Structures are given as C-alpha cells and as structure tokens.
Amino acid sequence: LARGLGTYLGAMTEVVQAHRGTVLQYIGDAVMAIWGAPLDDADHALRACEAALDCQRLVDRLEASGHPLRVLHTRVGIHTARVAVGHFGTEQRLTYTALGDGVNLAARLESINKAYGTSVLVSGVTWDRVKGHFEGRRIDRVAVRGKAVATWLVELLGPRGAVSEDVLQAARAYEAAWERYAAGAFEQAAAAFEALGEDRAAQVLAARCRELAKRPPQGWDGVHVMRHK
C-alpha cells in the first residue's frame, strides 16, 4: 500500500509542479497544493485548472495500466482567494502552508464532489477567471456548512474545443433544468433532471425538487444549504 500510494502521490505531484503549483502537504492520499506562492503567478487560476484536468487524465492512464491504486477516485476542489501563506508553527517545528477561509472552502469543494458524482469542482470565483479557456457545467448554488454566503459549484469539463458536443448539450440541458429549480418550478425541474438519465448530479437535484414540491419553501432563492462537510 505504501509503495502504491507513493507512486500515486509522486505522479500527482509531478503534474502540479509541471503547472507551477506548490505542493504543501500530503494528507493521507490527498494532495494540498497552491498556486501564486511562493512566487507570484498572474495565471494561477488557469494553471490550477489545467493541473486538475491533467491529474484526471493521469488517473485514467493509471487505471488502464492496472495500477494497484486504480480503485481510487480522484476528486479535486479549486477556489481562488486571498489567504495567509508562510511558515507557521512553533519554535521547535515550522511548516510552510496556507491558512484562511479560502483554504477551507477549497477542501469543502473537494468533498462535495462525492455528493454530485463529479470529479473536479471549482468555485464561482475561480470560474469567472477561467471560463474563457474551459467548458464547464454549473452544478448548483450552495452555502457550505458553516458559511452564510452562497457559492456556485461549477464542474470543470475540459478545455475549450476539446469537449464533445453530446457532453456540452447535456450540460446545457442540466443548467436549463437548474434555472427552473431556482425559479421554484420544482415539478418541471424534476422532470427535466430525470430526463438526463444516469447523471448523478441530475438525480440528486431531481430528488431534491420532488421533496421541495411537497413543501415549497418561503422566500426561495435557489440556494441549497449543505448540512454536511
């Protein structure tokens, strides 16, 4: 397990560094990385998204090769924020890392992938910076646990011009269904989500719409409050 995990983490690290990212630490089988420090990088959001997609491609190749950790589903969360970066700790031991609310949100996005069946989720802040270079799907607008301000969840699909038309059409159909959901037309939205078939995110939203239709909320604004991390 240790050898296999080392191979996996080494491969992910190479991708991050190839895109000018800085690996801060390994947390079990997770990689925590930042862009824009210790050296400034005006294209930090773009490079982070490129690295995320390359990591996914690498995982696909590892799976095809029969790698012992091919069963690991790699999920990525990306957020853009101003945070504190430097050496933190005590006189006995210091660690170079990043601290701040933005770090926590990025971690939440990684975890939220599990709920929607996605692999790479970026925040609305990040998406606004990179949407000219990538195709994406607006998954949901949520307030993560412990936060009052809502954020968009955008699934990163791939570079512009490299995503199939079928995938793009399905993404636009999903977003159209979400607009009905946000408008409070829960029955119509549920039917539209259900028409998308086996898509996990669509199934989640369809079930949510069916429940909301039974007890329409007052002052509905389309924001889903997440109760779990």
C-alpha positions in Angstrom: 0.0 0.0 0.0 2.8 2.4 0.9 4.6 1.8 -2.4 1.4 2.2 -4.4 0.5 5.3 -2.6 4.0 6.7 -3.1 3.7 6.1 -6.8 0.3 7.8 -6.9 1.3 10.9 -4.9 4.5 11.2 -6.9 2.6 11.2 -10.1 0.1 13.8 -8.9 3.0 16.0 -7.5 4.7 15.9 -10.9 1.6 17.2 -12.6 1.1 20.0 -10.0 4.7 21.1 -10.3 4.6 21.0 -14.1 1.9 23.6 -13.9 3.9 25.8 -11.5 2.0 24.7 -8.4 3.4 24.3 -4.9 2.6 21.1 -3.0 2.2 22.0 0.6 1.5 18.6 2.2 0.1 15.1 1.8 -2.9 14.3 3.9 -3.4 10.5 3.6 -4.0 10.0 -0.1 -4.8 13.7 -0.6 -2.5 16.4 -2.1 -2.8 20.0 -0.8 -1.4 22.5 -3.4 -1.5 26.2 -4.0 -0.7 28.5 -6.9 0.7 32.0 -6.8 3.1 31.4 -3.9 5.9 31.5 -3.0 6.3 33.1 -6.5 3.6 35.4 -8.0 1.7 34.0 -10.9 -0.9 36.1 -12.6 -2.4 32.9 -14.3 -2.7 30.9 -11.0 -6.4 30.0 -11.5 -5.8 28.9 -15.1 -2.8 26.8 -14.2 -4.6 25.1 -11.3 -7.5 24.1 -13.5 -5.1 22.8 -16.2 -3.3 20.7 -13.5 -6.6 19.3 -12.2 -7.6 18.1 -15.7 -4.1 16.6 -16.3 -4.4 14.8 -12.9 -7.7 13.3 -14.1 -6.1 12.1 -17.4 -3.2 10.6 -15.4 -5.6 8.7 -13.2 -7.3 7.3 -16.3 -3.9 6.1 -17.6 -3.1 4.6 -14.2 -6.4 2.7 -14.2 -5.8 1.4 -17.8 -2.3 0.2 -16.8 -3.6 -1.8 -13.9 -2.0 0.4 -11.2 -2.7 -1.1 -7.7 -4.5 2.1 -6.6 -6.6 2.3 -9.7 -9.7 2.0 -7.5 -9.1 5.4 -6.0 -11.4 8.0 -7.4 -9.5 11.3 -7.6 -11.6 14.4 -6.7 -10.4 18.0 -6.9 -11.7 21.2 -5.4 -10.4 24.6 -6.6 -11.1 28.0 -5.1 -9.4 31.4 -5.6 -9.0 33.6 -2.5 -6.5 35.7 -0.6 -5.0 33.7 2.2 -2.1 33.8 4.5 0.9 31.8 3.2 4.2 31.3 5.1 5.9 29.3 7.8 3.6 28.5 10.7 4.1 26.5 13.9 6.3 26.7 16.9 10.0 27.3 17.7 10.5 23.6 17.5 8.8 23.0 14.2 7.6 25.1 11.3 5.5 24.2 8.3 5.2 26.2 5.1 1.5 26.2 4.4 -1.6 28.3 3.6 -4.2 29.4 6.2 -7.6 31.1 5.7 -11.2 30.7 4.9 -10.4 30.2 1.2 -8.4 27.1 2.0 -11.3 25.6 3.9 -13.7 26.3 1.0 -11.4 24.5 -1.5 -11.4 21.5 0.8 -15.2 21.5 1.1 -15.4 21.6 -2.7 -13.2 18.5 -3.0 -15.5 16.7 -0.6 -18.7 17.9 -2.2 -17.8 16.1 -5.4 -18.9 12.9 -3.7 -22.5 14.2 -3.4 -22.8 15.1 -7.0 -20.8 12.4 -8.6 -18.4 14.9 -10.1 -14.6 14.8 -10.3 -13.5 18.5 -10.5 -15.5 21.3 -8.9 -14.4 24.9 -9.0 -16.0 27.8 -7.2 -17.8 30.6 -9.0 -14.9 33.0 -8.2 -12.4 30.7 -10.0 -14.8 30.0 -12.8 -15.2 33.7 -13.6 -11.4 33.8 -14.1 -11.0 30.8 -16.3 -14.3 30.4 -18.2 -12.8 31.7 -21.4 -10.4 28.7 -21.5 -12.6 25.8 -20.4 -16.0 24.2 -20.7 -18.0 23.9 -17.5 -21.4 23.0 -16.1 -23.0 25.0 -13.3 -23.9 22.2 -10.9 -25.6 24.1 -8.0 -25.5 27.2 -5.9 -24.9 26.3 -2.3 -24.0 27.6 1.1 -21.5 25.1 2.5 -21.7 24.1 6.2 -20.7 27.0 8.4 -20.9 29.7 5.7 -23.7 32.2 5.1 -22.6 33.3 1.7 -23.5 31.1 -1.3 -21.1 30.0 -3.9 -21.6 28.5 -7.4 -20.3 24.9 -7.9 -19.0 24.6 -11.4 -17.9 21.2 -12.8 -14.8 21.6 -14.9 -15.4 19.5 -18.1 -12.3 20.2 -20.2 -10.5 22.7 -22.3 -12.5 24.8 -24.8 -12.8 22.9 -28.1 -11.9 19.5 -26.5 -15.3 18.5 -25.0 -17.7 16.5 -27.1 -21.0 18.1 -28.3 -23.0 15.4 -26.5 -21.4 16.4 -23.2 -22.0 20.1 -23.8 -25.6 19.6 -24.8 -26.2 17.5 -21.7 -24.6 20.3 -19.6 -26.8 23.0 -21.1 -29.9 20.8 -20.5 -28.9 20.4 -16.9 -28.4 24.1 -16.5 -31.8 24.8 -18.0 -33.4 22.4 -15.5 -31.5 24.2 -12.7 -32.9 27.5 -13.8 -36.4 26.1 -13.4 -35.5 24.8 -10.0 -34.1 28.2 -9.0 -37.4 29.8 -10.2 -39.4 27.5 -7.9 -40.9 25.4 -10.7 -40.0 22.2 -8.8 -42.1 19.7 -10.7 -41.0 20.9 -14.1 -37.4 21.0 -12.9 -37.6 17.4 -11.5 -38.9 16.1 -14.8 -36.1 17.9 -16.7 -33.5 16.5 -14.4 -34.9 13.0 -14.6 -34.8 13.2 -18.4 -31.0 13.3 -18.1 -30.9 9.7 -17.1 -28.0 8.2 -15.0 -26.2 11.5 -14.4 -25.6 11.5 -10.6 -25.9 15.3 -10.2 -29.2 15.3 -12.1 -30.5 12.5 -9.9 -29.6 14.5 -6.7 -31.4 17.6 -8.0 -34.4 15.6 -9.2 -34.9 14.1 -5.8 -34.4 17.4 -4.1 -37.0 19.0 -6.4 -39.6 16.3 -5.6 -39.2 17.0 -1.9 -39.4 20.7 -2.3 -42.5 20.4 -4.4 -44.2 18.7 -1.4 -43.4 21.6 0.9 -42.5 24.7 -1.2 -40.2 26.9 0.9 -40.9 30.5 1.7 -38.5 33.1 0.3 -36.9 30.6 -2.1 -33.7 32.0 -3.7 -32.3 28.8 -5.2 -29.5 28.4 -2.6 -29.1 24.9 -1.2 -27.8 24.9 2.4 -25.5 21.9 2.9 -25.7 20.3 6.3 -22.6 18.1 5.9 -19.0 18.8 5.0 
